[in-house]
Amino acid sequence: MTEPAVPDTTRLAAASLAAGDPTGWFEQLYAEAGAGTAHVPWDVPRPSKLLAEWARDAAVTGAGRRALVVGCGLGRDAEFLAGLGFTTTAFDISATAVRTARERHPDSPVEYAVADLLDPPPQWRGGFDLVCESNNVQALPQPVRDRAIAHVGPLVAPGGTLLVLAAAATGTGTAGPPWPLTRAEIDAFAVPGLTPVRVDELVDADDPLIRRWRAEFRAAG
Ligand SMILES: C[S@@+](CC[C@H](N)C(=O)[O-])C[C@H]1O[C@@H](n2cnc3c(N)ncnc32)[C@H](O)[C@@H]1O
């Protein structure tokens, strides 16, 4: 379908935020996309480039390890991690996104679930050797952003890894979403028990004006 002058994400997020509901627009976007009246910009048939490069460079293998994909959308990163051998759980706040992910990957070993990062299932606490947060917090403005960040780290198991991928704030703001993250917001993922391993600010391969964070944290073992 032809892309509208105002992205569907901008249109729906603006209405949702004006109504005091910072997360309601995701379900609306996926539902409209299912009806053919909206475009989901992150619906691409490949995993996050930064995730794939990180896994390749670190020779990551998942056999015997559990991964959690936060805000999994239509499953691209969850399927990638499952392909590396991780026992993978992936969740999203949008029931339509989760249903569509399951439909697209009928033979997948990934356990897809509807859940809210702002109130994650307590049994997930400390449960995952790898937690991947890619491009979700950047779609959540304040005041929910700080709460969302605080809920990610506690999901990592002792000795486990948290990988955070996000657009980086450059000071040249445009109407979101996304609303890129500052360095201080990246640092805030290091809740007690988590230590930064490395924080890279990378130039986007397709657009040198865009910068992206790739931050890796390790939980005390
Ligand atoms: C910008 S999209 C990115 C999706 C996916 N990570 C990707 O890169 O393909 C943000 C995703 O986060 C989900 N999301 C937003 N707020 C959430 C929350 N509080 N809990 C769980 N998922 C959430 C949205 O439904 C959406 O699928």
The ligand as a Gaussian input file, in Angstrom:
#p B3LYP/6-31G(d) Opt

LIG

0 1
 C        8.466000      -0.090000      17.407000
 S        7.729000      -1.643000      17.674000
 C        9.128000      -2.724000      17.566000
 C        8.741000      -4.163000      17.446000
 C        9.908000      -5.162000      17.441000
 N       10.740000      -5.030000      18.617000
 C       10.720000      -5.033000      16.183000
 O       11.787000      -4.404000      16.226000
 O       10.267000      -5.536000      15.152000
 C        7.365000      -1.590000      19.421000
 C        6.644000      -2.834000      19.898000
 O        6.531000      -2.794000      21.316000
 C        5.234000      -3.215000      21.681000
 N        4.951000      -2.610000      22.993000
 C        4.764000      -1.312000      23.266000
 N        4.540000      -1.111000      24.565000
 C        4.602000      -2.341000      25.139000
 C        4.447000      -2.804000      26.475000
 N        4.185000      -1.950000      27.463000
 N        4.573000      -4.115000      26.711000
 C        4.835000      -4.990000      25.681000
 N        4.983000      -4.601000      24.402000
 C        4.871000      -3.287000      24.133000
 C        4.355000      -2.722000      20.562000
 O        3.117000      -3.369000      20.465000
 C        5.244000      -2.970000      19.359000
 O        5.057000      -4.252000      18.837000

